[in-house]
Amino acid sequence: MTSTSAGDPGLQPERTLLAWRRTTLTATGVLLLCCRVLAVHHTAAHAVAAGVAALLVAALCGGMAQRARRYRADPRNSAQASPALLLLIALAIACVGVLAAIG
């Protein structure tokens, strides 16, 4: 008996695209929560948190669109997103968390 542990190499890029979609959906939910809190509590920290959350959603949409274009062009392409985009997303997530805790 032989076992194939390699799997389908075309599935990894598809899973990556689905992960980008889930993350974008979650960030959109956080943005909506920040807007809801901003509507109730009019503080500068909440306004900045909502703004940073909006930038986060925009960056995630850009990353997701980039990943989708690569996947449509070549389903086996597993090239990573640009490090600058990933750093921007990580910093935005950290800023939203800190501002939500402060506000």
OpenMM code with the backbone's topology and positions (N, CA, C; nanometers):
from openmm import Vec3, app, unit

residues = "MET THR SER THR SER ALA GLY ASP PRO GLY LEU GLN PRO GLU ARG THR LEU LEU ALA TRP ARG ARG THR THR LEU THR ALA THR GLY VAL LEU LEU LEU CYS CYS ARG VAL LEU ALA VAL HIS HIS THR ALA ALA HIS ALA VAL ALA ALA GLY VAL ALA ALA LEU LEU VAL ALA ALA LEU CYS GLY GLY MET ALA GLN ARG ALA ARG ARG TYR ARG ALA ASP PRO ARG ASN SER ALA GLN ALA SER PRO ALA LEU LEU LEU LEU ILE ALA LEU ALA ILE ALA CYS VAL GLY VAL LEU ALA ALA ILE GLY".split()
positions = [
    Vec3(0.0830, -0.1188, 0.0000),
    Vec3(0.0000, 0.0000, 0.0000),
    Vec3(0.0868, 0.1243, 0.0000),
    Vec3(0.0480, 0.2171, -0.0796),
    Vec3(0.1177, 0.3448, -0.0811),
    Vec3(0.0198, 0.4532, -0.0403),
    Vec3(0.0717, 0.5477, 0.0301),
    Vec3(-0.0134, 0.6585, 0.0720),
    Vec3(0.0396, 0.7873, 0.0109),
    Vec3(-0.0489, 0.8707, -0.0299),
    Vec3(-0.0101, 0.9999, -0.0853),
    Vec3(-0.0406, 1.1071, 0.0177),
    Vec3(0.0630, 1.1600, 0.0771),
    Vec3(0.0450, 1.2631, 0.1794),
    Vec3(0.0570, 1.4027, 0.1205),
    Vec3(0.0914, 1.4106, -0.0080),
    Vec3(0.1094, 1.5423, -0.0688),
    Vec3(-0.0240, 1.6145, -0.0851),
    Vec3(-0.1304, 1.5405, -0.1117),
    Vec3(-0.2605, 1.6048, -0.1279),
    Vec3(-0.2692, 1.6787, -0.2600),
    Vec3(-0.3669, 1.7604, -0.2717),
    Vec3(-0.3872, 1.8387, -0.3926),
    Vec3(-0.3184, 1.9734, -0.3759),
    Vec3(-0.2128, 2.0014, -0.4553),
    Vec3(-0.1410, 2.1281, -0.4372),
    Vec3(-0.2256, 2.2500, -0.4737),
    Vec3(-0.3347, 2.2309, -0.5461),
    Vec3(-0.4197, 2.3441, -0.5820),
    Vec3(-0.5101, 2.3895, -0.4699),
    Vec3(-0.5222, 2.3094, -0.3643),
    Vec3(-0.6122, 2.3461, -0.2552),
    Vec3(-0.5535, 2.4521, -0.1625),
    Vec3(-0.4225, 2.4567, -0.1478),
    Vec3(-0.3617, 2.5525, -0.0558),
    Vec3(-0.3924, 2.6974, -0.0944),
    Vec3(-0.3753, 2.7363, -0.2208),
    Vec3(-0.4119, 2.8742, -0.2554),
    Vec3(-0.5603, 2.9036, -0.2330),
    Vec3(-0.6455, 2.8032, -0.2555),
    Vec3(-0.7885, 2.8239, -0.2325),
    Vec3(-0.8179, 2.8428, -0.0837),
    Vec3(-0.7515, 2.7643, 0.0019),
    Vec3(-0.7697, 2.7810, 0.1462),
    Vec3(-0.7190, 2.9175, 0.1912),
    Vec3(-0.6103, 2.9632, 0.1301),
    Vec3(-0.5567, 3.0953, 0.1642),
    Vec3(-0.6566, 3.2046, 0.1269),
    Vec3(-0.7158, 3.1925, 0.0107),
    Vec3(-0.8167, 3.2902, -0.0320),
    Vec3(-0.9366, 3.2895, 0.0626),
    Vec3(-0.9794, 3.1716, 0.1037),
    Vec3(-1.0908, 3.1630, 0.1982),
    Vec3(-1.0539, 3.2236, 0.3337),
    Vec3(-0.9292, 3.2077, 0.3749),
    Vec3(-0.8844, 3.2678, 0.5010),
    Vec3(-0.8865, 3.4206, 0.4912),
    Vec3(-0.8443, 3.4758, 0.3768),
    Vec3(-0.8514, 3.6209, 0.3572),
    Vec3(-0.9961, 3.6670, 0.3674),
    Vec3(-1.0887, 3.5915, 0.3097),
    Vec3(-1.2304, 3.6297, 0.3141),
    Vec3(-1.2844, 3.6270, 0.4569),
    Vec3(-1.2506, 3.5234, 0.5327),
    Vec3(-1.2972, 3.5151, 0.6720),
    Vec3(-1.2415, 3.6301, 0.7550),
    Vec3(-1.1143, 3.6612, 0.7349),
    Vec3(-1.0516, 3.7685, 0.8101),
    Vec3(-1.1142, 3.9033, 0.7750),
    Vec3(-1.1428, 3.9248, 0.6464),
    Vec3(-1.2066, 4.0493, 0.6042),
    Vec3(-1.3466, 4.0613, 0.6630),
    Vec3(-1.4203, 3.9516, 0.6642),
    Vec3(-1.5544, 3.9533, 0.7229),
    Vec3(-1.5483, 3.9847, 0.8720),
    Vec3(-1.4537, 3.9278, 0.9423),
    Vec3(-1.4372, 3.9544, 1.0856),
    Vec3(-1.4001, 4.1007, 1.1094),
    Vec3(-1.3082, 4.1527, 1.0287),
    Vec3(-1.2686, 4.2933, 1.0439),
    Vec3(-1.3847, 4.3864, 1.0132),
    Vec3(-1.4700, 4.3491, 0.9193),
    Vec3(-1.5885, 4.4301, 0.8896),
    Vec3(-1.6829, 4.4313, 1.0098),
    Vec3(-1.6963, 4.3175, 1.0764),
    Vec3(-1.7771, 4.3121, 1.1986),
    Vec3(-1.7200, 4.4007, 1.3076),
    Vec3(-1.5867, 4.4005, 1.3215),
    Vec3(-1.5218, 4.4873, 1.4202),
    Vec3(-1.5453, 4.6341, 1.3839),
    Vec3(-1.5374, 4.6664, 1.2553),
    Vec3(-1.5634, 4.8039, 1.2114),
    Vec3(-1.7056, 4.8462, 1.2471),
    Vec3(-1.8018, 4.7585, 1.2236),
    Vec3(-1.9403, 4.7914, 1.2577),
    Vec3(-1.9584, 4.8105, 1.4081),
    Vec3(-1.8901, 4.7262, 1.4879),
    Vec3(-1.8965, 4.7439, 1.6336),
    Vec3(-1.8328, 4.8756, 1.6764),
    Vec3(-1.7211, 4.9111, 1.6142),
    Vec3(-1.6565, 5.0390, 1.6469),
    Vec3(-1.7479, 5.1556, 1.6119),
    Vec3(-1.8163, 5.1468, 1.4990),
    Vec3(-1.9101, 5.2534, 1.4605),
    Vec3(-2.0277, 5.2607, 1.5575),
    Vec3(-2.0732, 5.1467, 1.6030),
    Vec3(-2.1845, 5.1444, 1.7001),
    Vec3(-2.1424, 5.2083, 1.8322),
    Vec3(-2.0230, 5.1742, 1.8788),
    Vec3(-1.9728, 5.2332, 2.0032),
    Vec3(-1.9506, 5.3827, 1.9849),
    Vec3(-1.9017, 5.4220, 1.8670),
    Vec3(-1.8799, 5.5638, 1.8401),
    Vec3(-2.0114, 5.6407, 1.8401),
    Vec3(-2.1187, 5.5787, 1.7936),
    Vec3(-2.2489, 5.6448, 1.7934),
    Vec3(-2.3005, 5.6689, 1.9348),
    Vec3(-2.2629, 5.5812, 2.0275),
    Vec3(-2.3094, 5.5942, 2.1655),
    Vec3(-2.2150, 5.6824, 2.2471),
    Vec3(-2.0851, 5.6589, 2.2355),
    Vec3(-1.9835, 5.7325, 2.3116),
    Vec3(-1.8999, 5.8139, 2.2137),
    Vec3(-1.9177, 5.9427, 2.2141),
    Vec3(-1.8467, 6.0296, 2.1198),
    Vec3(-1.7116, 6.0700, 2.1781),
    Vec3(-1.6144, 5.9784, 2.1746),
    Vec3(-1.4807, 6.0108, 2.2234),
    Vec3(-1.3825, 6.0036, 2.1072),
    Vec3(-1.2696, 6.0712, 2.1250),
    Vec3(-1.1673, 6.0730, 2.0203),
    Vec3(-1.1081, 5.9334, 2.0000),
    Vec3(-1.0896, 5.8588, 2.1081),
    Vec3(-1.0319, 5.7241, 2.0966),
    Vec3(-1.1227, 5.6334, 2.0145),
    Vec3(-1.2519, 5.6443, 2.0345),
    Vec3(-1.3445, 5.5613, 1.9575),
    Vec3(-1.3466, 5.6039, 1.8104),
    Vec3(-1.3347, 5.7334, 1.7856),
    Vec3(-1.3314, 5.7820, 1.6471),
    Vec3(-1.2060, 5.7316, 1.5756),
    Vec3(-1.0932, 5.7374, 1.6456),
    Vec3(-0.9686, 5.6880, 1.5862),
    Vec3(-0.9767, 5.5368, 1.5653),
    Vec3(-1.0338, 5.4651, 1.6606),
    Vec3(-1.0479, 5.3200, 1.6465),
    Vec3(-1.1343, 5.2851, 1.5253),
    Vec3(-1.2419, 5.3592, 1.5052),
    Vec3(-1.3275, 5.3344, 1.3887),
    Vec3(-1.2534, 5.3665, 1.2595),
    Vec3(-1.1764, 5.4733, 1.2592),
    Vec3(-1.0977, 5.5082, 1.1407),
    Vec3(-0.9920, 5.4046, 1.1084),
    Vec3(-0.9222, 5.3587, 1.2109),
    Vec3(-0.8199, 5.2554, 1.1897),
    Vec3(-0.8857, 5.1247, 1.1463),
    Vec3(-1.0003, 5.0926, 1.2024),
    Vec3(-1.0715, 4.9716, 1.1606),
    Vec3(-1.1141, 4.9825, 1.0146),
    Vec3(-1.1531, 5.1018, 0.9712),
    Vec3(-1.1883, 5.1210, 0.8299),
    Vec3(-1.0662, 5.1025, 0.7407),
    Vec3(-0.9506, 5.1536, 0.7841),
    Vec3(-0.8273, 5.1309, 0.7084),
    Vec3(-0.7914, 4.9830, 0.7044),
    Vec3(-0.8151, 4.9142, 0.8147),
    Vec3(-0.7880, 4.7714, 0.8208),
    Vec3(-0.8740, 4.6951, 0.7202),
    Vec3(-1.0011, 4.7276, 0.7159),
    Vec3(-1.0904, 4.6608, 0.6205),
    Vec3(-1.0463, 4.6912, 0.4771),
    Vec3(-1.0058, 4.8156, 0.4510),
    Vec3(-0.9591, 4.8512, 0.3166),
    Vec3(-0.8331, 4.7725, 0.2800),
    Vec3(-0.7390, 4.7604, 0.3737),
    Vec3(-0.6167, 4.6853, 0.3472),
    Vec3(-0.6479, 4.5374, 0.3246),
    Vec3(-0.7384, 4.4839, 0.4044),
    Vec3(-0.7759, 4.3432, 0.3871),
    Vec3(-0.8471, 4.3204, 0.2539),
    Vec3(-0.9303, 4.4147, 0.2135),
    Vec3(-0.9967, 4.4023, 0.0828),
    Vec3(-0.8936, 4.4065, -0.0296),
    Vec3(-0.7931, 4.4918, -0.0149),
    Vec3(-0.6853, 4.4968, -0.1143),
    Vec3(-0.6077, 4.3665, -0.1200),
    Vec3(-0.5749, 4.3123, -0.0047),
    Vec3(-0.5041, 4.1850, -0.0005),
    Vec3(-0.5873, 4.0716, -0.0563),
    Vec3(-0.7158, 4.0725, -0.0250),
    Vec3(-0.8039, 3.9675, -0.0749),
    Vec3(-0.8188, 3.9774, -0.2268),
    Vec3(-0.8293, 4.0987, -0.2786),
    Vec3(-0.8402, 4.1165, -0.4238),
    Vec3(-0.7118, 4.0717, -0.4938),
    Vec3(-0.5979, 4.1037, -0.4344),
    Vec3(-0.4694, 4.0614, -0.4897),
    Vec3(-0.4605, 3.9088, -0.4922),
    Vec3(-0.4986, 3.8467, -0.3830),
    Vec3(-0.4951, 3.7003, -0.3735),
    Vec3(-0.5921, 3.6369, -0.4738),
    Vec3(-0.7108, 3.6963, -0.4895),
    Vec3(-0.8099, 3.6420, -0.5827),
    Vec3(-0.7606, 3.6527, -0.7271),
    Vec3(-0.6959, 3.7653, -0.7608),
    Vec3(-0.6409, 3.7797, -0.8968),
    Vec3(-0.5354, 3.6731, -0.9234),
    Vec3(-0.4468, 3.6516, -0.8260),
    Vec3(-0.3432, 3.5493, -0.8429),
    Vec3(-0.4039, 3.4108, -0.8563),
    Vec3(-0.5070, 3.3840, -0.7787),
    Vec3(-0.5698, 3.2517, -0.7820),
    Vec3(-0.6411, 3.2285, -0.9147),
    Vec3(-0.7098, 3.3309, -0.9666),
    Vec3(-0.7772, 3.3150, -1.0954),
    Vec3(-0.6771, 3.2974, -1.2090),
    Vec3(-0.5637, 3.3687, -1.2015),
    Vec3(-0.4622, 3.3578, -1.3061),
    Vec3(-0.3959, 3.2207, -1.3051),
    Vec3(-0.3643, 3.1704, -1.1863),
    Vec3(-0.2996, 3.0398, -1.1738),
    Vec3(-0.3405, 2.9788, -1.0396),
    Vec3(-0.4341, 2.8831, -1.0404),
    Vec3(-0.4813, 2.8247, -0.9141),
    Vec3(-0.3717, 2.7583, -0.8310),
    Vec3(-0.2589, 2.7271, -0.8899),
    Vec3(-0.1492, 2.6649, -0.8129),
    Vec3(-0.0471, 2.7659, -0.7626),
    Vec3(-0.0689, 2.8928, -0.7896),
    Vec3(0.0227, 2.9973, -0.7466),
    Vec3(0.0059, 3.0190, -0.5962),
    Vec3(0.1106, 2.9944, -0.5228),
    Vec3(0.1032, 3.0106, -0.3772),
    Vec3(0.1926, 3.1245, -0.3295),
    Vec3(0.2135, 3.2246, -0.4147),
    Vec3(0.2959, 3.3391, -0.3755),
    Vec3(0.2299, 3.4120, -0.2586),
    Vec3(0.3128, 3.4593, -0.1685),
    Vec3(0.2614, 3.5254, -0.0491),
    Vec3(0.2287, 3.6719, -0.0785),
    Vec3(0.1477, 3.7294, 0.0084),
    Vec3(0.1162, 3.8720, -0.0016),
    Vec3(0.2410, 3.9528, 0.0311),
    Vec3(0.2415, 4.0763, -0.0105),
    Vec3(0.3592, 4.1601, 0.0122),
    Vec3(0.3798, 4.1815, 0.1622),
    Vec3(0.5045, 4.1818, 0.2059),
    Vec3(0.5324, 4.2024, 0.3490),
    Vec3(0.4820, 4.3375, 0.4000),
    Vec3(0.4852, 4.4399, 0.3165),
    Vec3(0.4364, 4.5720, 0.3597),
    Vec3(0.2872, 4.5673, 0.3905),
    Vec3(0.2107, 4.4983, 0.3066),
    Vec3(0.0664, 4.4861, 0.3308),
    Vec3(0.0395, 4.4073, 0.4585),
    Vec3(0.1127, 4.2995, 0.4779),
    Vec3(0.0938, 4.2192, 0.5992),
    Vec3(0.1312, 4.2980, 0.7241),
    Vec3(0.2371, 4.3786, 0.7155),
    Vec3(0.2765, 4.4626, 0.8290),
    Vec3(0.1705, 4.5683, 0.8578),
    Vec3(0.1156, 4.6284, 0.7532),
    Vec3(0.0086, 4.7279, 0.7706),
    Vec3(-0.1132, 4.6656, 0.8388),
    Vec3(-0.1494, 4.5463, 0.7974),
    Vec3(-0.2645, 4.4780, 0.8568),
    Vec3(-0.2383, 4.4457, 1.0037),
    Vec3(-0.1186, 4.3957, 1.0341),
    Vec3(-0.0848, 4.3619, 1.1729),
    Vec3(-0.0855, 4.4863, 1.2621),
    Vec3(-0.0299, 4.5959, 1.2130),
    Vec3(-0.0285, 4.7196, 1.2915),
    Vec3(-0.1701, 4.7746, 1.3118),
    Vec3(-0.2520, 4.7649, 1.2095),
    Vec3(-0.3899, 4.8136, 1.2220),
    Vec3(-0.4671, 4.7310, 1.3240),
    Vec3(-0.4479, 4.5998, 1.3230),
    Vec3(-0.5148, 4.5140, 1.4220),
    Vec3(-0.4706, 4.5509, 1.5629),
    Vec3(-0.3404, 4.5716, 1.5804),
    Vec3(-0.2895, 4.6093, 1.7132),
    Vec3(-0.3444, 4.7442, 1.7570),
    Vec3(-0.3493, 4.8404, 1.6662),
    Vec3(-0.3996, 4.9739, 1.7007),
    Vec3(-0.5474, 4.9699, 1.7384),
    Vec3(-0.6264, 4.8955, 1.6640),
    Vec3(-0.7685, 4.8862, 1.6967),
    Vec3(-0.7869, 4.8239, 1.8349),
    Vec3(-0.7100, 4.7200, 1.8632),
    Vec3(-0.7196, 4.6550, 1.9953),
    Vec3(-0.6817, 4.7487, 2.1078),
    Vec3(-0.5735, 4.8223, 2.0913),
    Vec3(-0.5283, 4.9157, 2.1958),
    Vec3(-0.6284, 5.0292, 2.2126),
    Vec3(-0.6752, 5.0846, 2.1017),
    Vec3(-0.7708, 5.1959, 2.1107),
    Vec3(-0.9056, 5.1513, 2.1707),
    Vec3(-0.9461, 5.0297, 2.1392),
    Vec3(-1.0694, 4.9789, 2.1990),
    Vec3(-1.0531, 4.9593, 2.3495),
    Vec3(-0.9348, 4.9171, 2.3906),
    Vec3(-0.9096, 4.8985, 2.5342),
    Vec3(-0.9011, 5.0335, 2.6072),
    Vec3(-0.8424, 5.1316, 2.5434),
    Vec3(-0.8272, 5.2633, 2.6052),
    Vec3(-0.9629, 5.3345, 2.6136),
    Vec3(-1.0374, 5.3306, 2.5014),
    Vec3(-1.1626, 5.4060, 2.4903),
    Vec3(-1.2660, 5.3536, 2.5802),
] * unit.nanometer
topology = app.Topology()
chain = topology.addChain("A")
for resn in residues:
    res = topology.addResidue(resn, chain)
    for name in ("N", "CA", "C"):
        topology.addAtom(name, app.Element.getBySymbol(name[0]), res)
